[in-house]
């Protein structure tokens, strides 16, 4: 070969090496020499970057575990605007003895210029249940005030209940001043905290029903034709809630819950000029690049133990799933420790039962991701 050909081949080989990488690095001073590119290296190479969003802060959270999957300043407090009403509803569902209790409105929505309202009139009588629809569907500030005064005695009294619940939930970025979310000094929360509140509220069937309602008509002395402010309802069939927010200081914000089978993926964006492209990009990305994986052991003689009553199948108890990048999920393996009452102190699961038939450690891309107790069935 002539010098020009050799130089060309050398350049191509160097370019190829730069494209595929050199595999895992060897330890300095060791005799280990990488001989092949690992599967997880190839998986990482095919991962697309999380799209950029205009929101100043954002979070993506696995609804099953509450794990933060991705964030952009996820713990940075911003004015939450009407996303506040998720906490207003949660406190009402916790505190109210009777949601069918009739409440008399002392609020005149016609005087709340510039507010988002359901349109309440003074002397109107509606149940707390109906007022929750007025709170969450059209994002009624008037409904928030009537609810707060009925449940908490006053705006300030209800805000105190909201902050007590925030403390109980372990929220560190959140403080409430009012029940509706209008801009006020010290009224702040973060994307991650908003999702914690949403997850807690979504455990109530009535809350789930309301935030997934696109349109409803309520009738008291007056008729209220209410349309949901959530752009995604009816446009993305898997979005089942939860709450929007808009003020001068907050700009635009939203928390959404996207249902995939039995699982929920939560996205919150805050302080954005337009939440629609931000949320669309994040949902599209994570629903295509990540997936839920059931952490189980297969029904197989390899996972059986023989006791006095015969063979028993080992199983993970309780059933657990985890949200992983698809490339990482494809590398999942199991490591069994069949020592009864296997110690679990080295895990991130302090509430695991002390009594067990051993443990199984799940490993993905060479890293342990969960260690769970085994039971016999």
C-alpha positions in Angstrom: 0.0 0.0 0.0 1.2 3.5 -0.6 1.6 6.1 2.1 -1.6 7.8 1.1 -3.7 4.6 1.5 -2.1 3.8 4.9 -2.8 7.3 6.1 -6.4 7.0 5.0 -7.0 3.7 6.7 -5.4 5.0 9.9 -7.6 8.0 9.9 -10.7 5.8 9.4 -9.7 3.5 12.2 -9.1 6.5 14.5 -12.5 8.0 13.6 -14.2 4.7 14.3 -12.6 4.4 17.7 -13.7 8.0 18.5 -17.3 7.1 17.6 -17.7 3.9 19.6 -15.4 4.6 22.5 -12.9 2.4 24.1 -15.1 0.5 26.5 -14.8 0.7 30.3 -11.5 2.2 31.5 -8.9 -0.1 33.1 -7.8 0.6 36.7 -4.6 2.4 36.8 -1.8 0.1 37.8 -3.8 -3.0 37.1 -3.3 -5.7 34.5 -6.9 -5.4 33.4 -7.2 -4.5 29.7 -10.7 -3.7 28.2 -11.4 -6.3 25.5 -14.9 -5.4 24.4 -17.5 -2.7 24.6 -20.0 -3.5 27.3 -23.7 -3.7 26.5 -24.5 -0.8 28.8 -21.9 1.4 27.0 -23.8 0.7 23.7 -27.1 1.4 25.5 -25.9 4.8 26.8 -24.6 5.7 23.4 -28.1 5.3 22.0 -29.8 7.4 24.7 -31.2 10.7 23.4 -30.7 13.8 25.5 -33.6 15.2 27.5 -35.0 18.0 25.5 -34.5 21.5 26.7 -37.5 23.4 28.2 -38.1 27.0 28.7 -39.4 26.5 32.2 -37.1 27.8 34.9 -37.8 24.7 37.0 -39.2 21.3 36.1 -39.5 17.8 37.5 -40.4 14.3 36.2 -41.4 11.8 38.9 -42.3 8.1 38.9 -45.8 8.0 40.4 -45.3 4.5 41.9 -42.3 5.3 44.0 -42.1 9.1 44.1 -38.6 8.9 42.7 -37.3 12.0 40.9 -36.5 10.8 37.4 -35.2 14.1 36.1 -35.2 17.6 37.1 -34.3 21.2 36.1 -34.0 23.1 39.4 -36.6 20.6 40.8 -36.3 22.0 44.4 -36.2 25.7 43.4 -39.2 27.5 44.9 -41.3 29.6 42.6 -44.8 31.1 42.9 -47.1 28.1 42.3 -50.1 30.1 41.2 -53.3 28.0 41.1 -51.4 24.7 41.4 -51.9 25.7 45.1 -55.4 24.5 44.8 -54.2 20.9 44.8 -53.3 21.4 48.4 -56.5 23.3 49.1 -58.4 20.3 47.8 -56.2 17.8 49.7 -56.7 19.6 53.0 -60.5 19.8 52.4 -60.7 16.1 51.7 -58.8 15.4 54.9 -60.6 17.8 57.1 -64.2 17.9 56.0 -66.5 15.6 57.9 -69.2 15.7 55.2 -68.5 16.7 51.7 -72.2 17.1 51.0 -72.5 19.8 53.6 -74.1 22.9 52.1 -72.0 26.0 52.4 -73.3 29.6 51.8 -71.1 31.8 49.7 -70.0 35.1 51.0 -68.0 35.8 47.9 -69.1 37.8 44.9 -67.1 36.6 41.9 -68.1 39.7 39.9 -66.0 41.8 42.2 -62.9 39.6 41.7 -61.7 41.4 38.6 -58.9 39.5 36.7 -59.3 36.4 38.9 -60.0 32.9 37.6 -63.5 32.1 39.0 -66.3 29.7 38.9 -68.7 32.6 39.1 -70.1 32.4 42.6 -72.9 34.8 43.8 -73.4 35.9 47.4 -75.9 33.7 49.2 -75.4 30.8 46.8 -75.5 27.5 48.6 -73.5 24.6 47.3 -72.0 21.5 48.8 -68.3 21.2 49.5 -68.2 18.5 46.9 -69.6 20.9 44.3 -67.2 23.6 45.4 -64.3 21.3 44.8 -65.4 21.0 41.2 -65.5 24.8 41.1 -62.1 24.9 42.6 -60.3 22.5 40.4 -62.1 22.5 37.0 -62.2 26.2 36.1 -59.6 27.0 38.8 -62.0 29.1 40.8 -60.4 31.6 43.2 -63.9 32.3 44.6 -64.5 28.6 45.4 -61.1 28.5 47.2 -62.1 31.4 49.5 -65.5 29.8 50.3 -64.0 26.4 51.0 -61.2 27.9 53.1 -63.5 29.8 55.3 -65.9 26.9 55.7 -63.2 24.4 56.5 -60.5 26.5 58.2 -62.6 29.3 59.7 -60.7 32.0 57.9 -58.2 32.4 55.1 -55.3 32.5 57.5 -56.7 29.5 59.5 -56.9 27.4 56.4 -53.4 28.4 55.2 -52.1 27.1 58.6 -53.8 23.8 57.8 -52.1 23.8 54.4 -48.7 24.4 55.9 -49.3 21.7 58.5 -50.0 19.2 55.8 -46.9 20.4 53.8 -44.8 19.7 56.9 -46.4 16.2 57.3 -45.6 15.4 53.7 -42.0 16.4 54.3 -42.0 19.3 51.9 -39.0 21.6 52.3 -39.5 24.0 49.5 -43.1 25.0 50.2 -45.0 27.7 52.2 -48.6 28.8 51.6 -50.1 32.1 52.4 -53.6 31.7 50.8 -55.8 29.0 49.4 -56.0 30.1 45.8 -52.4 30.8 44.8 -52.6 34.5 43.9 -49.1 36.1 44.2 -48.2 36.9 47.8 -44.9 37.3 49.6 -43.7 34.0 50.9 -46.2 31.9 48.8 -43.8 29.5 47.2 -43.3 25.9 46.1 -41.1 23.8 43.9 -41.8 21.3 41.0 -40.9 18.3 43.1 -43.1 19.5 46.1 -46.0 20.1 43.8 -45.8 16.5 42.6 -45.7 15.2 46.1 -48.9 17.1 46.8 -50.4 15.8 43.6 -49.6 12.2 44.4 -51.1 12.5 47.9 -54.3 14.1 46.5 -54.6 11.5 43.6 -55.1 8.8 46.2 -58.6 10.2 46.7 -61.0 8.9 44.1 -63.0 12.1 44.2 -60.0 14.2 43.5 -59.0 12.0 40.5 -62.5 12.3 39.2 -62.6 16.1 39.4 -59.2 16.8 37.8 -59.9 14.5 34.9 -63.3 16.2 34.3 -63.1 18.3 31.1 -66.5 20.0 31.5 -69.3 20.0 34.1 -72.5 22.0 34.8 -73.4 22.7 38.4 -76.8 24.0 39.5 -77.7 25.8 42.6 -79.7 29.0 42.7 -77.6 29.9 39.7 -76.1 27.6 37.0 -72.3 27.2 36.6 -70.9 26.0 33.3 -67.4 24.9 34.1 -64.6 24.0 31.7 -61.2 22.6 32.8 -58.2 24.9 32.3 -55.9 21.9 31.6 -55.0 22.1 27.9 -54.0 18.4 27.8 -57.3 16.9 28.8 -58.9 15.4 25.7 -55.8 16.2 23.7 -53.4 13.6 25.2 -55.7 10.6 26.1 -53.3 9.3 28.8 -53.3 12.6 30.7 -55.8 12.4 33.6 -55.1 15.7 35.4 -54.0 17.5 37.5 -53.7 21.4 37.8 -52.6 24.5 35.9 -51.5 27.9 37.3 -51.0 31.4 35.9 -50.1 34.7 37.6 -47.9 37.6 36.8 -45.0 36.3 39.0 -45.6 32.6 38.3 -45.9 33.0 34.5 -47.4 29.7 33.5 -47.2 26.4 35.4 -48.8 23.0 35.4 -48.6 19.6 37.0 -49.8 16.7 34.8 -50.3 13.0 35.5 -49.9 10.7 32.5 -51.4 7.1 33.0 -49.6 4.2 31.4 -51.5 1.0 32.4 -51.4 0.8 36.2 -48.6 3.4 36.4 -48.5 7.2 36.5 -45.8 9.6 35.4 -45.9 13.1 36.8 -44.5 16.2 35.2 -44.4 19.7 36.6 -43.1 22.8 34.9 -42.9 26.2 36.6 -42.2 29.7 35.5 -42.5 29.1 31.8 -43.8 31.3 29.0 -45.8 28.3 27.7 -46.3 25.0 29.5 -47.6 23.2 26.4 -44.4 22.6 24.5 -42.4 22.0 27.7 -44.7 19.3 29.0 -45.2 17.8 25.5 -41.4 17.5 25.0 -40.9 15.9 28.4 -43.7 13.4 28.2 -42.7 12.4 24.6 -39.1 11.9 25.7 -39.6 9.9 28.9 -42.4 7.8 27.7 -40.3 6.7 24.7 -36.9 6.3 26.4 -37.9 4.9 29.8 -40.3 2.2 31.0 -41.6 0.5 34.2 -40.0 -2.8 35.1 -41.6 -5.2 37.5 -39.0 -6.4 40.1 -40.0 -10.0 40.4 -38.4 -13.5 40.4 -39.7 -15.9 37.7 -41.8 -18.9 38.4 -39.1 -21.5 38.0 -37.6 -24.5 39.9 -34.5 -22.3 40.2 -36.4 -20.0 42.5 -38.0 -22.7 44.7 -37.0 -23.8 48.2 -38.1 -27.1 49.8 -39.6 -27.0 53.2 -41.5 -29.4 55.5 -44.6 -29.0 53.4 -42.8 -29.4 50.0 -41.4 -27.0 47.5 -42.4 -23.3 47.7 -41.9 -20.6 45.1 -39.9 -17.5 46.1 -41.5 -14.2 45.3 -41.0 -10.5 46.0 -43.4 -9.3 48.6 -44.9 -6.8 48.2 -44.8 -6.5 44.4 -42.6 -3.6 43.3 -41.8 -1.8 40.0 -39.2 0.7 39.1 -38.9 3.3 36.3 -35.8 2.9 34.2 -34.3 3.9 30.9 -35.1 1.1 28.4 -31.4 0.4 27.7 -30.8 -0.1 31.4 -33.9 -2.2 31.9 -32.5 -4.6 29.3 -29.5 -5.3 31.5 -31.5 -6.2 34.6 -30.2 -9.2 36.6 -30.9 -10.7 40.0 -28.6 -11.7 42.9 -30.2 -13.9 45.6 -29.3 -14.2 49.2 -31.4 -17.0 50.7 -30.2 -16.5 54.2 -33.5 -16.0 56.2 -33.9 -12.6 57.8 -31.1 -11.3 55.5 -30.0 -7.9 56.8 -31.4 -5.0 54.8 -29.7 -2.1 56.6 -27.6 -1.3 53.6 -30.6 -0.5 51.5 -32.7 2.7 50.9 -35.8 0.8 52.2 -35.9 1.4 56.0 -39.5 0.2 56.2 -38.8 -3.3 54.9 -40.0 -6.1 57.2 -37.5 -7.7 59.5 -38.8 -11.2 58.8 -38.1 -12.6 55.4 -36.9 -15.6 53.5 -33.8 -13.8 52.2 -33.4 -11.0 49.7 -33.0 -10.4 46.0 -30.8 -7.6 44.7 -31.6 -6.2 41.3 -28.7 -5.0 39.3 -28.9 -2.9 36.1 -25.9 -1.8 34.1 -23.7 -3.2 36.7 -25.2 -1.1 39.6 -27.5 -2.3 42.3 -30.8 -0.5 42.0 -33.0 -2.3 44.6 -32.8 -4.9 47.3 -36.1 -6.4 48.3 -37.3 -9.1 50.7 -38.4 -12.6 49.5 -41.4 -14.5 50.7 -42.7 -18.0 50.2 -45.9 -18.8 48.4 
